[in-house]
Amino acid sequence: MLGVFMALRDPAEQEIGLIMLLLNRADIECDWLIRDGGKLTVEDMSDRELGGLRIRNANESCDIREPVRILSELTFKGQDGVDVVASLYIDQAGNIVALDMWKTDFSALIAIPDIAPDI
């Protein structure tokens, strides 16, 4: 479900929280996101408003890095009660490159919920 990308922007607090949760589930230290979150930029995927993101670190080149493997995955309920699957992808070098989201009914993602242990 990886699609075409839009303009670079700073990640929203909920996006950082979801990325951190996915990194934690993969047993990867993610304190750098809190310290260096301002260095992380994202691009919205034009995936019919499903919420997917291309992830970039300010220290990385502008080369397109293809996702090669799912690092971590999580299913949570969207605001409308529909299951949402969030998948964090890495490239060949092990860098996070994409956060793909898919609602199981293919509708648009309303919002990423505040990350809490019960999702």
Secondary structure as GFF3:
##gff-version 3
##sequence-region A 1 119
A	DSSP	beta_strand	5	9	.	.	.	ID=ss1
A	DSSP	alpha_helix	13	25	.	.	.	ID=ss2
A	DSSP	alpha_helix	31	36	.	.	.	ID=ss3
A	DSSP	three_ten_helix	37	39	.	.	.	ID=ss4
A	DSSP	beta_strand	40	45	.	.	.	ID=ss5
A	DSSP	beta_strand	53	57	.	.	.	ID=ss6
A	DSSP	beta_strand	69	77	.	.	.	ID=ss7
A	DSSP	beta_strand	83	90	.	.	.	ID=ss8
A	DSSP	beta_strand	96	103	.	.	.	ID=ss9
###
